[in-house]
Amino acid sequence: MNKILDTLNDKVTQPLSKLSEQRHLRAVRDGVISAIPLIIIGSFFLIIAFPPIPTNWAFHQWATAHALQILIPYRLTFWIMSLYICFGIGYNLAKSYELDPLAGGQLSVAAFLLSIMPVTTKAGLMLPMESLGSVGIFPCMILAIFAVEVLRVCKKHNLTFKMPEQVPSSVAHSFEAIVPAGIIILVMTLINVVLKINLETVIQTLFSPLVKAGDTLPGVLVPAFLTVFLWIFGISGDSIVGSIARPIWLQYFTENAESMSKGQQPTHIAPETFFQWFVSIGGSGATIGLIICALLVGKAKYTKSITRASMIPALFNINEPIIFGFPVMLNPIFFIPFIGAPLVMVTVSWFAFKLGFVHLMFVQPPWTLPAPIGAFLATGGDWRAIVLCLVDIVIATVIYYPFVRMYDRQELAKEQEGLSEEDAG
Amino acid sequence: MKKILIVCSGGMSSAIVEKALKTEADKKGVELEASAVGSPQAQDAIENNDWDMILVAPQVRNRFDTFKGYADKKGITIENIPPRDYSPLGGPHLLKLIEES
């Protein structure tokens, strides 16, 4: 068993964690994360505009009449989040190269904006806001990387304006970005204005197979499996899988929100909220099931004390105390339920959404809410989401049950033999 | 007074461990100040404060070398937290780890 685990660790876990440490992926991840507060708050205005209450209630009528105004905070935050993400990626990537992060952020935004063609209307020159929304996610990532790489290469080859020594350093500093800014603006103008290449369409087409795949049943099973697989080795599977999959999840989520804001039905099953509220309940591996079983059958002293210590965080989806405390990490007893429960829950939930039993998600509640509440909010207030979430919790509990009993008996036996001090101390 | 920084993935679970460590330190009468951050904030937290020691949570140990890079620049000791000590019950072991370093 140990041999197999060592091999898996060397061959799969290590390369995957190395990949997530790759500089550009890290910058993309941190840039996306930096926009999450705006996404969370912005998405709540969608619930206000489309409240989950009967249409004949006064508040519903007021909200429908004022939807345009109510949605303005959403439009200027969540809807155009690619703009914020672009700055965040440029900032973080420049920082990782020890370049001026502000210049990195600004040049990235410039490159991104220059990829969009303004349109002339009667009211004047307009930038289509849609381009800064879901369709802009992949373009903004690629252009932020492009901009910062230009900045880096210029700096490396000393392609900067040399200021005389009398010039204060802060002024001289601000001239450092002139050459890269020139290159970026020229290249982007050439692509967008002279050659009339629509980068948005090109990049979207390139990524479209990936985007299509991520919403299918295999497309949700794979990230769910990889997440718990990495956690078996005690490595944060969510953050590694997320750094690769989050841009796609974000695109689903933004498109769903856009559909809602237009009064249409959302179309995507699996934004990140799918995993948050219907799979990783109590934390990755649906460990809420483990905790419920431990509360039901736990007799060993160690089971009881670690359960007491980790059950409150578990309500808020924090399960490191469980993973490292019981432990689940590298503990063969828990391999089957820790991987199996999420996969069954993914399948059941995916079909529940696919068959239209539950409203598709377009709101992002903070991930630390108890799952039934998060599920309710994420679907814009669909009570059936609570039912599905509870069904998932029951599934997790049933799958964990025999294994938790086995674990508890082992701990009990150890304690009776008086061998437990070393492990439990 | 020792100042300890615990780095985890989002700053949530390390807050639990931070509390366990503080409780244990109070019990033993050890002067100790601990803070918790998530890995995106780690670089700023390490570079802009004076720490005596940095502890890395097991689930982000794949990023240990990155964090070590920041810590080395400031000459701060940095250690991985052994997985089983990264729980609300891990206080005593952690305190020992800190005192031994």
Interface residues (C-beta under 8 A of the other chain):
Chain A: Q14 S17 K18 S20 E21 D30 I33 S34 K95 W231 G234 I235 S236 D238 S239 I240 S305 I306 A309 S310 P313 F316 I318 E320 P321 I323 F324 G325 P327 M329 T368 D423 G425
Chain B: C8 S9 M12 S13 I16 V17 S39 P40 Q43 A57 P58 Q59 V60 R61 N62 R63 T66 P83 R84 D85 Y86 S87 P88 L89 G90 P92 H93
